[in-house]
Amino acid sequence: MDHDARALGFRGFARSFFALPCPDPEWRLSPSTGLTRRHWAAYADDLLLAADRYRSPAGARLNLPGATSAWGMTSDGLEGFARTFLLAAFRRRGNPEGEASELYSRYIDGLVAGTRTIGKDDGESWPIIGRIGRHGQPMVESASIALGLHLTKSDSWDQLAAAEQDRLEDWLREALRHEPSSNNWYLFPTTVAGFLESVGRGDDETAWAIERGISLLDQWYRGDGWYSDGDGEAYDHYVGWALHFYPMIHAQLRGDSELLERLGDRLTEFIRSFALTFDRNGAPLHMGRSLTYRTAALASIAVGAASGHTPLSAGGSRYLLSNTLTYFAGKPSRSDGIFTLGFEGPHAASLQWYTGPAGPYWASKGFYALTLPETHPVWTSQEAVPAFEQTDVILPLASIGLLIQRTAADGLVRVHNHGSDHLKPHEADAGGPDPLYARFSYSTRTGPTELHNPPDNWIQVEFENTWSVRRRIHRGASGDNWVSSWHAPRFPTNAPYDASPYSDAGPVLPSVRIESVTATSGALEVHLHRLVNVPPGSPLRLTSWSIAAESPAEISSEARALQVSVTSLRPDRAPLSSLLAGLQGWDSAELVSAPAGTAFGRWAVLPRLTGTARAGQIYASAATLTSEPLQVVGPSPTVHATGARVSIDWPDAPTTEIDFDQLFT
């Protein structure tokens, strides 16, 4: 990182402070970001002080400004308390000193006030923990409170009177007695039970919650360090900020060396590939739900550094942590000191229906490294850029059907998705698509377009005036630089209006499928598709990367024959180009707009190819997403097909051979 870039990044970080002055940069120890433990602690204190303005009189709730969530204002107030309490506990565990240290006593007061009359309809009492659904959200928050207590027992639990401890236990125990959501939620009762056992309140109920949680975790392990978020195939940031986070800390606090070693080996393998998904500019991969949690994406990196279960050096871990904190701090991720609802800044389409005003404060998980004292190597080692930033990387993860592609020239990361669909095995392969999971590709500088805008990174066939969607993904084989899958195209119809979030089952074509391969080299991609049993003459269309800006004036484009490109010329960031070229089977190319934009801009444009279904045809296209000039990326690869066999000749890499009959028989 050059001097101007690092100085600009630090200035953005410094400007984000609301209540406190930002410490001066420390370029000797942190030559890339200027951030040390002092900066992390100051930023945590700043977050806590800003949020504290919205504390209820007795301290049991933080009623942050914003629209009420689906769970109601009482649950939102608990969420504000619990998620900031977790940050305060990390801060307290690592060093009790600091500008916001006096706030910790207000959280202890809140523990007492919130559990004095559990379930009462007043301004302080916490809601009862129920089953997943209308009354289930408090179960999520119970894990943050239990973990905060576990990390600071002498300063929190031990300061309570016996009757106060009993009431707090009564509230927490309800997390063990109700049905969680069938995913990472099962680790919330595990975390609660681990705390209760640590204070001498364990029994058969706590033992079962722990055994059940760890058993399910083992069932969800898929290999290469990755878990699925529940049954099925769901791979996103929940793997790091929940499925590694809670069990690893549980094992460490419990002193369970066997469990710690087993889970720690998985965490090491996970970080080996997951660390590759962070952009050189600090951005995490924009894929999956709950991305408004922002720095929570750093949770596994911090836990790995704290436990020693990581392939990264201490300085390499701090570089990733500080680089991502700088990225988000330099964006409009806070307003009046409070986290905005969105990704870089406010963005409604980035939110899930369950997101409330305090939802983004799960970002606290990324601050777990603050539990480490200032003498820990993570804080004393010189910040070091990982070696993988110096070279192009192509890494297929065969066990989960993802392919990581990052380029050294611009630091940009793309992940090609042939395995993650976020569907449970018992769920129907029908209905509308999920833009956060179903797209073929995701990156660190583009976001999926909104549900009712033209979809990016997508192939569709039209039948009876309805365009198909990709829902359940059937993972196929992988090679050194390619990955494959197939899906049955579904034809949902939105009801009662075109832009409705609900969809009805539309036409059904039995035995129809689309077989797909993504192959990569450098910044280049080739996408191959074969249609099976699709009615001849059916219209087809395929899109690539969306380019977002604040207005059409910040977009330039070029189209010729079967190639179209679009470039962002925004003054606030590096240029970004998307190119799509039809290599075989496609008839025309065009640009289409996405007026709802993405998380990276309020308006977007994407390239699209069109064609028609023909028996035995393999459709080939080349795509590029880059911050380098397109002429520097080089010419498109060439594709030669003979029947089901395809050869991809790259400009600067060995030929890739694909045989569709072998892959999909």
C-alpha positions as CSV (number, residue, x, y, z in Angstrom):
1,M,0.0,0.0,0.0
2,D,1.5,3.3,-1.0
3,H,1.9,6.3,1.3
4,D,-1.0,8.3,-0.1
5,A,-3.4,5.3,0.1
6,R,-2.6,4.4,3.6
7,A,-2.8,8.1,4.8
8,L,-6.2,8.4,3.0
9,G,-7.4,5.2,4.7
10,F,-6.4,6.4,8.1
11,R,-8.0,9.8,7.6
12,G,-11.3,8.1,6.8
13,F,-10.9,6.0,10.0
14,A,-10.2,9.1,12.1
15,R,-13.2,11.0,10.7
16,S,-15.5,8.3,11.8
17,F,-15.0,8.9,15.6
18,F,-18.0,10.5,17.2
19,A,-17.4,10.9,20.9
20,L,-13.7,10.6,21.3
21,P,-10.5,11.9,19.6
22,C,-8.8,9.4,17.4
23,P,-5.2,8.4,18.5
24,D,-2.4,9.4,16.1
25,P,-1.4,6.7,13.6
26,E,1.5,4.4,14.4
27,W,3.2,3.7,11.1
28,R,6.3,2.0,12.5
29,L,4.3,-0.8,14.1
30,S,1.5,-0.8,11.5
31,P,3.0,0.3,8.2
32,S,-0.2,-0.5,6.2
33,T,-3.0,0.8,8.3
34,G,-1.5,2.9,11.2
35,L,-3.8,1.1,13.6
36,T,-2.7,-0.5,16.9
37,R,-4.6,-1.8,19.9
38,R,-5.0,1.8,21.1
39,H,-7.0,2.6,18.0
40,W,-9.2,-0.6,18.4
41,A,-9.9,0.2,22.0
42,A,-10.7,3.8,21.3
43,Y,-13.0,2.9,18.5
44,A,-14.8,0.4,20.7
45,D,-15.2,3.0,23.4
46,D,-16.5,5.5,20.8
47,L,-19.2,3.0,19.8
48,L,-20.2,2.3,23.4
49,L,-20.4,6.0,24.3
50,A,-22.5,6.8,21.2
51,A,-24.9,4.0,21.9
52,D,-25.1,4.8,25.7
53,R,-27.1,7.9,24.9
54,Y,-30.1,5.7,24.2
55,R,-30.0,3.6,27.4
56,S,-33.2,3.2,29.4
57,P,-33.3,4.9,32.8
58,A,-32.4,1.8,34.7
59,G,-30.0,0.6,32.1
60,A,-31.7,-2.7,30.9
61,R,-32.3,-1.6,27.3
62,L,-30.6,0.4,24.6
63,N,-33.4,1.8,22.5
64,L,-31.5,2.9,19.4
65,P,-33.2,5.1,16.8
66,G,-34.8,3.6,13.8
67,A,-37.9,1.7,12.6
68,T,-39.1,-1.1,14.9
69,S,-38.2,-4.6,13.9
70,A,-40.6,-7.4,13.3
71,W,-40.0,-8.5,16.9
72,G,-41.1,-5.3,18.5
73,M,-39.5,-2.5,20.5
74,T,-39.0,-4.6,23.7
75,S,-36.9,-7.1,21.8
76,D,-35.1,-4.3,20.0
77,G,-34.1,-2.7,23.3
78,L,-32.8,-6.0,24.6
79,E,-30.8,-6.5,21.4
80,G,-29.2,-3.1,21.8
81,F,-28.2,-4.0,25.4
82,A,-26.9,-7.5,24.6
83,R,-24.8,-6.7,21.5
84,T,-23.1,-3.7,23.0
85,F,-22.6,-5.6,26.3
86,L,-20.6,-8.1,24.4
87,L,-18.4,-5.3,23.1
88,A,-18.1,-3.9,26.6
89,A,-17.1,-7.3,27.9
90,F,-14.4,-7.8,25.3
91,R,-13.1,-4.4,26.3
92,R,-13.2,-5.2,30.0
93,R,-11.6,-8.6,29.6
94,G,-8.5,-7.3,27.8
95,N,-8.0,-4.1,29.8
96,P,-10.4,-2.5,32.3
97,E,-9.0,0.9,31.6
98,G,-10.4,3.3,29.0
99,E,-12.6,6.2,28.3
100,A,-15.7,4.1,28.4
101,S,-14.7,1.8,31.3
102,E,-17.3,3.5,33.6
103,L,-20.0,2.3,31.3
104,Y,-19.5,-1.3,32.3
105,S,-21.2,-0.7,35.7
106,R,-24.3,0.5,33.8
107,Y,-24.5,-2.9,32.1
108,I,-24.3,-4.6,35.5
109,D,-27.2,-2.4,36.6
110,G,-29.0,-3.3,33.5
111,L,-28.6,-7.0,34.2
112,V,-30.4,-6.5,37.4
113,A,-33.1,-4.2,36.1
114,G,-33.9,-6.4,33.1
115,T,-34.4,-9.6,35.1
116,R,-36.2,-8.0,38.1
117,T,-39.7,-8.6,36.6
118,I,-39.1,-10.8,33.5
119,G,-41.8,-10.4,30.8
120,K,-43.5,-7.4,32.4
121,D,-44.8,-4.8,30.0
122,D,-42.7,-1.8,31.1
123,G,-39.7,0.1,29.9
124,E,-36.9,-2.1,31.5
125,S,-38.0,-5.7,31.8
126,W,-36.5,-8.2,29.4
127,P,-38.9,-10.4,27.3
128,I,-39.2,-14.1,28.1
129,I,-37.1,-16.3,25.8
130,G,-39.4,-18.4,23.6
131,R,-39.1,-20.8,20.7
132,I,-38.1,-19.7,17.2
133,G,-40.7,-17.4,15.7
134,R,-42.5,-14.5,17.4
135,H,-40.8,-14.9,20.8
136,G,-37.5,-16.4,19.7
137,Q,-35.2,-13.4,19.1
138,P,-34.3,-13.1,22.8
139,M,-32.5,-16.5,22.5
140,V,-30.0,-14.9,20.2
141,E,-29.3,-12.1,22.7
142,S,-29.0,-14.6,25.6
143,A,-25.8,-15.9,24.0
144,S,-24.2,-12.5,23.9
145,I,-25.1,-11.8,27.5
146,A,-23.9,-15.3,28.6
147,L,-20.6,-14.9,26.8
148,G,-20.1,-11.4,28.2
149,L,-20.7,-12.8,31.7
150,H,-18.4,-15.7,31.1
151,L,-15.6,-13.5,30.0
152,T,-15.9,-11.1,32.9
153,K,-17.3,-13.2,35.8
154,S,-15.5,-11.5,38.6
155,D,-16.6,-8.0,37.4
156,S,-20.2,-9.0,36.5
157,W,-21.7,-12.2,37.9
158,D,-19.8,-12.1,41.1
159,Q,-21.0,-8.5,41.8
160,L,-24.6,-9.6,41.9
161,A,-26.5,-10.6,45.0
162,A,-27.7,-14.2,45.3
163,A,-31.3,-13.3,44.4
164,E,-30.1,-11.3,41.4
165,Q,-28.0,-14.3,40.2
166,D,-31.0,-16.5,40.6
167,R,-33.2,-14.3,38.5
168,L,-30.6,-14.0,35.8
169,E,-30.2,-17.7,35.7
170,D,-34.0,-18.2,35.4
171,W,-34.0,-15.9,32.4
172,L,-31.0,-17.6,30.7
173,R,-32.3,-21.1,31.3
174,E,-35.3,-20.5,29.0
175,A,-32.8,-20.6,26.1
176,L,-32.2,-24.3,26.9
177,R,-35.9,-25.1,27.0
178,H,-37.2,-23.9,23.6
179,E,-36.7,-24.7,20.0
180,P,-34.0,-22.7,18.2
181,S,-33.9,-22.1,14.5
182,S,-32.5,-25.1,12.8
183,N,-29.0,-23.6,12.1
184,N,-26.3,-21.8,14.1
185,W,-29.0,-20.9,16.7
186,Y,-28.3,-24.2,18.4
187,L,-25.0,-22.7,19.6
188,F,-26.8,-20.1,21.6
189,P,-28.1,-22.6,24.2
190,T,-24.7,-24.2,24.2
191,T,-23.1,-20.9,25.0
192,V,-25.6,-20.2,27.8
193,A,-25.1,-23.7,29.2
194,G,-21.3,-23.3,29.2
195,F,-21.6,-20.1,31.3
196,L,-24.1,-21.7,33.8
197,E,-21.8,-24.6,34.3
198,S,-18.8,-22.3,34.8
199,V,-20.6,-20.7,37.8
200,G,-21.6,-23.9,39.4
201,R,-25.1,-24.1,38.1
202,G,-24.7,-27.0,35.7
203,D,-27.1,-30.0,35.6
204,D,-28.5,-32.5,33.1
205,E,-30.2,-29.7,31.2
206,T,-27.0,-27.7,30.6
207,A,-25.1,-30.9,29.7
208,W,-27.6,-31.8,27.1
209,A,-27.6,-28.3,25.5
210,I,-23.8,-28.6,25.2
211,E,-23.8,-32.1,23.9
212,R,-26.5,-31.4,21.4
213,G,-24.8,-28.2,20.1
214,I,-21.4,-29.9,19.5
215,S,-23.0,-32.9,18.0
216,L,-24.9,-30.8,15.4
217,L,-21.8,-28.9,14.7
218,D,-20.0,-32.1,13.8
219,Q,-22.9,-33.1,11.5
220,W,-22.7,-29.7,9.7
221,Y,-19.0,-30.0,9.1
222,R,-18.3,-30.3,5.3
223,G,-14.5,-30.2,5.1
224,D,-11.8,-27.7,4.3
225,G,-12.7,-26.0,7.6
226,W,-16.2,-25.1,6.4
227,Y,-19.5,-25.8,8.1
228,S,-22.9,-25.5,6.6
229,D,-25.2,-23.2,8.5
230,G,-27.6,-26.1,9.4
231,D,-28.7,-29.0,7.3
232,G,-28.3,-28.5,3.6
233,E,-25.7,-26.3,1.9
234,A,-25.4,-22.8,3.2
235,Y,-22.0,-21.2,3.2
236,D,-21.6,-17.5,4.1
237,H,-20.2,-15.4,6.9
238,Y,-22.2,-17.3,9.6
239,V,-19.6,-20.0,9.2
240,G,-17.0,-17.6,10.8
241,W,-19.0,-15.3,13.1
242,A,-21.2,-18.1,14.6
243,L,-20.2,-21.7,13.8
244,H,-16.5,-21.2,14.6
245,F,-16.9,-18.3,17.0
246,Y,-19.1,-19.7,19.7
247,P,-17.7,-23.3,19.9
248,M,-14.1,-22.2,19.9
249,I,-14.6,-19.7,22.7
250,H,-16.7,-22.3,24.6
251,A,-14.0,-24.9,24.4
252,Q,-11.3,-22.4,25.4
253,L,-13.2,-21.0,28.4
254,R,-14.2,-24.6,29.5
255,G,-10.6,-25.7,29.3
256,D,-11.6,-28.6,27.1
257,S,-8.3,-29.3,25.4
258,E,-9.5,-32.2,23.2
259,L,-12.5,-30.2,21.9
260,L,-10.3,-27.1,21.4
261,E,-7.8,-29.0,19.4
262,R,-10.4,-30.7,17.2
263,L,-12.3,-27.5,16.5
264,G,-9.1,-25.5,16.3
265,D,-7.7,-27.6,13.5
266,R,-10.9,-26.9,11.6
267,L,-10.6,-23.2,12.3
268,T,-7.0,-23.2,11.0
269,E,-8.2,-24.8,7.7
270,F,-11.1,-22.4,7.5
271,I,-9.0,-19.3,7.9
272,R,-6.6,-20.7,5.2
273,S,-9.2,-20.2,2.6
274,F,-11.5,-17.6,4.3
275,A,-8.7,-15.1,4.6
276,L,-8.4,-15.1,0.9
277,T,-11.9,-13.6,0.5
278,F,-10.9,-10.2,2.0
279,D,-10.2,-7.6,-0.6
280,R,-6.9,-5.6,-0.5
281,N,-9.1,-2.6,0.4
282,G,-10.4,-4.4,3.5
283,A,-13.8,-5.3,2.2
284,P,-15.2,-8.7,3.0
285,L,-17.0,-10.8,0.4
286,H,-20.5,-9.5,-0.3
287,M,-22.3,-12.9,-0.2
288,G,-25.0,-14.2,2.1
289,R,-27.3,-12.7,4.7
290,S,-26.9,-10.3,7.6
291,L,-24.0,-8.3,6.0
292,T,-25.1,-5.3,8.0
293,Y,-23.0,-7.0,10.8
294,R,-20.0,-5.7,8.9
295,T,-16.9,-6.2,11.2
296,A,-18.4,-9.4,12.6
297,A,-16.8,-10.9,9.4
298,L,-13.5,-10.6,11.4
299,A,-14.7,-12.8,14.3
300,S,-13.0,-16.0,13.1
301,I,-9.7,-14.2,12.3
302,A,-9.7,-12.7,15.9
303,V,-10.6,-16.1,17.5
304,G,-7.9,-17.8,15.5
305,A,-5.3,-15.2,16.6
306,A,-6.4,-15.4,20.2
307,S,-6.4,-19.2,20.4
308,G,-3.3,-19.8,18.2
309,H,-5.3,-21.8,15.7
310,T,-4.6,-19.9,12.5
311,P,-2.2,-20.2,9.6
312,L,-1.6,-16.4,9.7
313,S,1.2,-14.7,11.6
314,A,0.3,-12.4,14.5
315,G,1.1,-9.4,12.3
316,G,-0.8,-10.9,9.4
317,S,-3.9,-11.4,11.6
318,R,-3.7,-7.8,12.7
319,Y,-3.4,-6.5,9.2
320,L,-6.6,-8.3,8.1
321,L,-8.4,-7.1,11.2
322,S,-7.3,-3.4,11.0
323,N,-7.7,-3.3,7.2
324,T,-11.3,-4.3,7.4
325,L,-12.0,-2.0,10.3
326,T,-10.5,0.9,8.3
327,Y,-12.6,0.0,5.3
328,F,-16.0,0.2,7.2
329,A,-14.9,3.2,9.3
330,G,-14.1,5.1,6.1
331,K,-17.6,4.5,4.7
332,P,-20.9,6.0,6.0
333,S,-21.4,2.9,8.2
334,R,-22.3,5.2,11.2
335,S,-24.6,8.2,11.4
336,D,-24.5,10.4,14.6
337,G,-22.3,7.7,16.1
338,I,-24.8,4.9,15.5
339,F,-24.4,2.1,13.0
340,T,-26.5,2.6,9.9
341,L,-28.7,-0.2,8.5
342,G,-26.9,-1.4,5.4
343,F,-23.4,-2.4,4.3
344,E,-21.0,0.4,3.3
345,G,-23.8,2.8,4.3
346,P,-27.6,2.7,4.5
347,H,-29.0,0.2,2.0
348,A,-32.5,-1.4,2.5
349,A,-31.9,-4.2,0.1
350,S,-28.9,-5.4,2.1
351,L,-31.2,-6.0,5.2
352,Q,-33.2,-9.1,6.2
353,W,-36.7,-8.9,7.4
354,Y,-35.5,-9.6,11.0
355,T,-33.1,-6.6,11.1
356,G,-33.8,-4.0,13.8
357,P,-32.0,-0.8,14.8
358,A,-29.5,-2.6,17.0
359,G,-29.0,-5.5,14.6
360,P,-25.7,-4.1,13.2
361,Y,-24.1,-4.3,16.6
362,W,-23.2,-8.0,16.1
363,A,-20.3,-6.1,14.6
364,S,-19.0,-6.4,18.1
365,K,-17.8,-9.9,17.4
366,G,-15.0,-8.5,15.2
367,F,-13.5,-6.9,18.3
368,Y,-12.8,-10.2,20.1
369,A,-9.1,-9.5,19.7
370,L,-9.5,-6.8,22.4
371,T,-9.8,-9.6,25.0
372,L,-6.0,-10.0,24.4
373,P,-3.8,-7.8,26.5
374,E,-1.6,-5.2,24.9
375,T,1.5,-7.5,25.4
376,H,0.0,-10.2,23.1
377,P,1.9,-10.8,19.8
378,V,-1.2,-9.8,17.8
379,W,-0.7,-6.3,19.2
380,T,3.1,-6.1,19.5
381,S,4.2,-7.7,16.2
382,Q,4.7,-5.5,13.2
383,E,1.7,-5.5,10.9
384,A,2.4,-7.8,7.9
385,V,0.7,-8.1,4.6
386,P,0.0,-11.8,4.0
387,A,1.9,-13.4,1.1
388,F,-1.3,-14.3,-0.8
389,E,-1.8,-10.6,-1.6
390,Q,1.3,-10.7,-3.7
391,T,0.1,-13.2,-6.3
392,D,-2.9,-14.3,-8.2
393,V,-4.9,-17.0,-6.4
394,I,-7.3,-19.6,-7.7
395,L,-8.6,-22.0,-5.1
396,P,-11.4,-24.5,-5.6
397,L,-13.1,-25.7,-2.4
398,A,-14.4,-29.0,-3.7
399,S,-16.2,-30.0,-0.5
400,I,-18.6,-27.0,-0.7
401,G,-18.6,-26.1,-4.4
402,L,-17.0,-22.7,-4.2
403,L,-14.1,-21.3,-6.2
404,I,-12.0,-18.4,-4.9
405,Q,-10.4,-16.1,-7.5
406,R,-8.3,-13.1,-6.4
407,T,-5.9,-11.0,-8.5
408,A,-2.7,-9.4,-7.2
409,A,-2.9,-6.4,-9.6
410,D,-6.0,-4.9,-8.0
411,G,-6.6,-7.0,-4.8
412,L,-10.1,-7.8,-6.0
413,V,-11.8,-11.1,-4.9
414,R,-14.5,-13.0,-6.7
415,V,-16.1,-16.3,-5.4
416,H,-17.9,-18.5,-7.9
417,N,-20.8,-20.3,-6.4
418,H,-21.7,-23.9,-7.4
419,G,-22.6,-25.2,-3.9
420,S,-24.3,-22.7,-1.6
421,D,-28.1,-22.3,-1.9
422,H,-29.4,-21.8,1.7
423,L,-32.1,-24.4,1.2
424,K,-32.9,-27.1,3.7
425,P,-33.2,-30.7,2.4
426,H,-36.9,-30.7,3.4
427,E,-37.7,-27.4,1.6
428,A,-39.2,-27.4,-1.9
429,D,-37.2,-26.5,-4.9
430,A,-39.8,-24.0,-5.9
431,G,-40.5,-20.3,-5.4
432,G,-38.5,-17.1,-5.8
433,P,-34.7,-16.9,-5.8
434,D,-32.5,-15.5,-3.0
435,P,-30.1,-13.0,-4.5
436,L,-27.8,-13.4,-1.5
437,Y,-27.2,-17.1,-2.2
438,A,-28.4,-18.2,-5.6
439,R,-26.2,-16.2,-7.9
440,F,-23.3,-17.8,-9.8
441,S,-20.7,-15.3,-8.5
442,Y,-20.1,-12.8,-5.8
443,S,-17.3,-10.3,-5.2
444,T,-15.8,-7.8,-2.7
445,R,-16.7,-4.8,-4.9
446,T,-20.1,-5.7,-6.4
447,G,-23.3,-6.6,-4.7
448,P,-26.2,-8.6,-6.1
449,T,-28.9,-6.6,-7.6
450,E,-32.3,-6.2,-5.9
451,L,-34.8,-9.1,-6.3
452,H,-37.0,-7.4,-8.9
453,N,-34.2,-5.8,-10.9
454,P,-32.3,-7.7,-13.6
455,P,-30.2,-10.3,-11.8
456,D,-26.4,-10.2,-12.1
457,N,-24.4,-13.4,-12.7
458,W,-27.4,-15.4,-13.8
459,I,-28.7,-17.6,-16.6
460,Q,-32.4,-17.8,-17.4
461,V,-34.6,-19.6,-19.8
462,E,-38.1,-18.3,-20.6
463,F,-41.2,-20.6,-20.7
464,E,-44.8,-19.3,-21.0
465,N,-43.7,-15.7,-20.4
466,T,-42.0,-16.6,-17.2
467,W,-38.2,-16.4,-16.7
468,S,-36.6,-19.2,-14.7
469,V,-34.7,-18.9,-11.5
470,R,-31.9,-21.0,-9.8
471,R,-32.8,-22.3,-6.4
472,R,-31.4,-25.7,-5.3
473,I,-27.8,-26.1,-6.5
474,H,-26.5,-29.7,-7.2
475,R,-22.8,-29.6,-6.6
476,G,-20.6,-31.3,-9.2
477,A,-16.9,-32.0,-9.6
478,S,-14.1,-29.5,-9.4
479,G,-10.7,-29.1,-11.0
480,D,-7.6,-27.0,-10.4
481,N,-9.3,-23.9,-11.8
482,W,-12.9,-24.8,-12.4
483,V,-16.1,-25.9,-10.5
484,S,-19.4,-27.3,-11.7
485,S,-23.0,-27.8,-10.8
486,W,-26.5,-28.2,-12.2
487,H,-29.9,-26.9,-11.3
488,A,-33.5,-27.4,-12.4
489,P,-34.8,-24.1,-13.6
490,R,-38.0,-23.0,-11.8
491,F,-40.6,-20.6,-13.0
492,P,-42.1,-18.7,-10.1
493,T,-44.7,-16.0,-10.7
494,N,-44.8,-13.0,-8.3
495,A,-48.2,-12.5,-6.6
496,P,-50.2,-10.4,-6.4
497,Y,-48.0,-7.9,-8.2
498,D,-44.8,-8.0,-10.2
499,A,-42.7,-6.6,-7.5
500,S,-44.2,-8.6,-4.7
501,P,-41.8,-10.3,-2.2
502,Y,-44.0,-13.4,-2.5
503,S,-44.2,-15.9,-5.4
504,D,-46.5,-18.6,-6.5
505,A,-45.5,-21.8,-8.3
506,G,-45.5,-21.2,-12.0
507,P,-45.1,-23.6,-14.9
508,V,-43.2,-26.8,-14.4
509,L,-41.0,-28.5,-16.9
510,P,-40.1,-32.0,-15.7
511,S,-36.6,-33.3,-16.3
512,V,-35.3,-29.9,-17.4
513,R,-31.9,-28.9,-16.1
514,I,-29.1,-26.5,-16.8
515,E,-25.6,-27.8,-16.3
516,S,-22.9,-25.2,-15.6
517,V,-19.1,-24.9,-15.3
518,T,-17.1,-21.8,-14.3
519,A,-13.4,-21.8,-15.1
520,T,-10.9,-19.1,-14.3
521,S,-7.4,-17.8,-15.1
522,G,-6.0,-14.5,-13.7
523,A,-8.9,-12.0,-13.9
524,L,-10.6,-14.0,-16.6
525,E,-13.7,-16.2,-16.3
526,V,-15.3,-18.6,-18.7
527,H,-18.9,-19.8,-18.1
528,L,-20.2,-22.9,-19.8
529,H,-23.8,-24.0,-19.8
530,R,-25.6,-27.0,-21.4
531,L,-29.4,-27.2,-21.5
532,V,-31.1,-30.5,-21.0
533,N,-34.7,-31.0,-22.2
534,V,-35.3,-27.3,-22.6
535,P,-37.9,-26.7,-25.4
536,P,-36.0,-25.7,-28.6
537,G,-36.4,-22.0,-29.4
538,S,-36.9,-21.0,-25.8
539,P,-35.4,-17.5,-25.2
540,L,-32.2,-17.4,-23.1
541,R,-30.3,-14.7,-21.3
542,L,-27.1,-14.5,-19.2
543,T,-25.7,-11.7,-17.2
544,S,-22.4,-10.9,-15.5
545,W,-21.1,-8.4,-12.9
546,S,-23.2,-5.4,-12.0
547,I,-21.4,-2.0,-11.8
548,A,-22.9,0.5,-9.3
549,A,-22.6,4.2,-9.1
550,E,-24.5,7.1,-7.7
551,S,-25.9,8.2,-11.0
552,P,-25.7,7.3,-14.7
553,A,-23.2,10.1,-15.3
554,E,-20.6,8.0,-13.4
555,I,-21.0,5.1,-15.8
556,S,-19.4,4.6,-19.2
557,S,-20.1,1.6,-21.5
558,E,-19.0,0.1,-24.8
559,A,-20.8,-2.5,-27.0
560,R,-19.7,-4.2,-30.2
561,A,-21.0,-7.4,-31.7
562,L,-21.1,-10.0,-28.9
563,Q,-19.0,-8.1,-26.4
564,V,-20.2,-5.4,-24.0
565,S,-18.4,-3.6,-21.1
566,V,-19.4,-1.2,-18.4
567,T,-17.0,0.9,-16.2
568,S,-17.6,2.9,-13.1
569,L,-15.9,6.3,-13.1
570,R,-16.9,7.3,-9.5
571,P,-14.6,10.0,-8.1
572,D,-14.6,8.4,-4.6
573,R,-13.0,5.0,-5.6
574,A,-10.9,3.2,-8.1
575,P,-12.5,2.5,-11.5
576,L,-14.3,-0.9,-11.8
577,S,-15.1,-2.6,-15.1
578,S,-17.3,-5.5,-16.0
579,L,-16.9,-7.1,-19.4
580,L,-19.0,-9.9,-20.9
581,A,-18.4,-11.6,-24.3
582,G,-20.3,-14.3,-26.1
583,L,-17.9,-17.0,-27.3
584,Q,-20.3,-19.7,-28.5
585,G,-24.1,-20.1,-28.8
586,W,-25.1,-16.5,-28.0
587,D,-26.8,-14.2,-30.5
588,S,-26.6,-10.7,-29.1
589,A,-25.2,-8.5,-26.3
590,E,-26.7,-5.5,-24.5
591,L,-26.6,-3.4,-21.4
592,V,-29.4,-3.3,-18.9
593,S,-29.9,-1.0,-15.9
594,A,-30.8,-2.0,-12.3
595,P,-32.5,1.2,-10.9
596,A,-32.5,-0.1,-7.3
597,G,-28.7,-0.3,-7.4
598,T,-26.7,-2.4,-5.0
599,A,-25.0,-2.0,-1.7
600,F,-22.2,-0.2,-3.6
601,G,-24.2,2.4,-5.3
602,R,-27.8,3.6,-5.8
603,W,-27.9,2.8,-9.5
604,A,-26.3,-0.1,-11.4
605,V,-25.7,-1.4,-14.9
606,L,-24.9,-4.9,-16.0
607,P,-24.0,-6.6,-19.3
608,R,-26.3,-9.3,-20.8
609,L,-26.2,-11.9,-23.5
610,T,-29.3,-13.2,-25.2
611,G,-30.0,-16.3,-27.3
612,T,-32.3,-19.2,-27.9
613,A,-32.3,-22.8,-26.8
614,R,-30.8,-25.3,-29.3
615,A,-30.4,-29.0,-28.8
616,G,-26.9,-30.1,-28.0
617,Q,-25.5,-26.6,-27.9
618,I,-23.0,-25.6,-25.2
619,Y,-23.2,-21.9,-24.5
620,A,-19.8,-20.3,-23.7
621,S,-19.1,-16.8,-22.5
622,A,-16.1,-14.9,-21.1
623,A,-16.3,-12.4,-18.3
624,T,-14.0,-10.1,-16.4
625,L,-14.4,-7.9,-13.3
626,T,-11.4,-5.8,-12.7
627,S,-10.1,-2.5,-11.5
628,E,-7.3,-2.7,-14.0
629,P,-7.7,-1.2,-17.5
630,L,-9.5,-3.9,-19.6
631,Q,-6.7,-3.8,-22.2
632,V,-4.2,-4.8,-19.4
633,V,-6.3,-7.8,-18.5
634,G,-5.7,-9.2,-22.0
635,P,-7.7,-10.9,-24.7
636,S,-10.6,-13.2,-24.0
637,P,-9.9,-16.9,-24.0
638,T,-11.0,-19.0,-26.9
639,V,-13.4,-22.0,-26.7
640,H,-13.5,-25.1,-28.9
641,A,-16.3,-27.6,-28.5
642,T,-16.8,-31.0,-30.1
643,G,-20.0,-32.5,-28.9
644,A,-19.8,-32.6,-25.1
645,R,-16.1,-31.9,-24.9
646,V,-14.9,-28.3,-24.5
647,S,-11.3,-26.9,-24.6
648,I,-10.6,-23.5,-23.1
649,D,-7.4,-21.9,-24.4
650,W,-6.3,-19.1,-22.0
651,P,-3.9,-16.3,-23.1
652,D,-1.3,-17.1,-20.4
653,A,-2.3,-20.5,-18.9
654,P,-2.6,-24.1,-19.8
655,T,-5.7,-25.3,-21.7
656,T,-8.6,-26.4,-19.5
657,E,-10.5,-29.5,-20.7
658,I,-14.2,-30.1,-19.8
659,D,-16.3,-33.1,-20.7
660,F,-19.9,-32.5,-19.9
661,D,-20.9,-36.1,-20.4
662,Q,-18.4,-37.2,-17.8
663,L,-19.3,-34.5,-15.3
664,F,-23.1,-34.8,-15.5
665,T,-23.9,-38.4,-16.4
